[in-house]
Amino acid sequence: MDQTVCTTGFFDSRVLDRRGTIAATDLLVRAFTADFSLMSSLQGLVFNTLDLVPPVKIMFARQTIF
């Protein structure tokens, strides 16, 4: 099998993951730099959810670590 075909196939298969990670990172940056009291409450809710619901925390960690 041609190495170029394998490489192209790999990159094509990673498109959705890469876009999702970029969108999540952008959302986090925008959320944590916003200066709204409602946003502060939402941030606390998100962190508490990550702490209290281990499957969500694991899913989030897997998405951001790779």
Buried (B, 14 or more C-beta within 10 A) or exposed (E): EEEEEEEEEEEEEEEEEEEEBEEEEEEEEEBEEEEEEEBEEEBEEBEEEBEEEEEEEEEBEEEEEE
